[in-house]
Amino acid sequence: ADEAFPACAERETLEETGLVVRAGRLAYVYDLVVPDLGRRNAEFFFLADTEGGVLREERTGGDTPNRVAFLSRAEMAEEHVLPGFLLDVLWQDRADGFSMVHCVGPDIAR
């Protein structure tokens, strides 16, 4: 409750990947409403610089193990990437220098 979003992103990245990062600018807000569960989830994606640590390529959590990796555009297109919106916007936003924060979700695209 008292943790700032950038600090949370740094902590979560370390816990889930083994990498120590310094969070930079906010790039995406992913807004997901799940009416059947009466729940709303917001995820915040930051640009970050790696400062240390070692990438752990396998992560477990939930029902399915997840692979963690740095991927090229071609490699990413062959993978099941979560959240899926990244397949549509990430590379263009990177080319544009992440010039704006995008709010995305099932019914949102800006």
C-alpha positions in Angstrom: 0.0 0.0 0.0 2.9 2.4 0.7 5.0 1.3 -2.3 5.4 3.7 -5.3 4.7 2.2 -8.7 8.3 2.5 -10.0 9.6 0.8 -6.8 7.0 -1.9 -7.2 8.1 -2.5 -10.8 11.7 -2.8 -9.7 10.9 -5.2 -6.9 8.6 -7.3 -9.1 11.2 -7.5 -11.9 13.8 -8.7 -9.4 11.4 -11.3 -7.9 10.2 -12.6 -11.3 13.3 -12.4 -13.5 16.4 -12.1 -11.2 17.3 -8.8 -12.8 18.0 -5.6 -10.9 16.5 -2.7 -12.8 16.0 1.0 -12.4 12.5 2.0 -13.5 12.2 4.9 -15.9 9.3 6.4 -17.7 5.8 4.9 -17.7 5.0 3.3 -21.1 1.7 1.5 -20.7 -1.3 1.2 -18.4 -3.2 -2.1 -19.0 -6.7 -1.8 -17.6 -8.6 -5.0 -17.4 -12.2 -5.3 -16.0 -13.5 -8.7 -15.2 -17.2 -8.2 -14.6 -17.9 -11.9 -13.9 -15.5 -11.8 -10.9 -16.4 -8.2 -9.9 -12.8 -7.3 -10.3 -10.7 -4.7 -12.0 -6.9 -5.0 -12.5 -4.5 -2.3 -13.6 -0.9 -3.1 -14.6 1.7 -0.4 -15.1 4.6 -1.0 -17.5 7.8 1.1 -17.2 10.8 1.5 -19.4 13.8 0.3 -17.3 17.6 0.0 -17.4 19.2 -3.2 -16.2 21.7 -2.6 -13.4 22.6 -6.1 -12.4 21.4 -9.5 -11.5 21.2 -12.7 -13.6 18.2 -13.5 -15.9 16.3 -16.6 -14.7 14.8 -18.0 -17.8 12.1 -20.1 -16.1 9.6 -18.8 -13.6 6.9 -20.7 -11.9 3.7 -19.2 -10.6 0.1 -19.8 -11.1 -0.9 -22.9 -13.2 1.7 -22.7 -15.9 5.5 -22.1 -15.9 6.5 -19.0 -17.8 9.6 -18.5 -19.8 11.4 -15.1 -19.3 13.6 -14.0 -22.2 14.9 -11.1 -24.3 13.4 -11.6 -27.7 13.8 -10.1 -31.2 10.7 -9.0 -33.0 10.7 -12.2 -35.1 11.2 -14.4 -32.0 8.4 -12.6 -30.2 6.0 -13.2 -33.0 6.5 -16.9 -32.6 5.8 -16.9 -28.9 2.7 -16.7 -26.7 3.4 -13.3 -25.2 1.5 -11.9 -22.3 0.0 -9.4 -22.2 -0.9 -9.9 -25.9 -1.3 -6.2 -26.7 2.5 -6.0 -26.7 2.7 -7.8 -30.0 0.7 -5.1 -31.6 2.2 -1.9 -30.2 5.7 -2.5 -28.7 7.8 -2.4 -31.8 6.2 0.7 -33.2 6.3 2.5 -29.8 10.0 1.6 -29.6 10.7 3.1 -33.0 8.8 6.2 -31.9 10.9 6.5 -28.8 7.9 5.7 -26.5 6.6 9.2 -27.1 3.4 8.8 -25.1 1.9 6.6 -22.4 -0.7 4.2 -23.9 -3.7 3.1 -22.0 -4.7 -0.4 -23.3 -7.2 -3.1 -22.4 -9.8 -5.2 -24.0 -11.9 -2.2 -24.9 -9.2 0.5 -24.9 -6.6 1.3 -27.5 -5.0 4.8 -27.2 
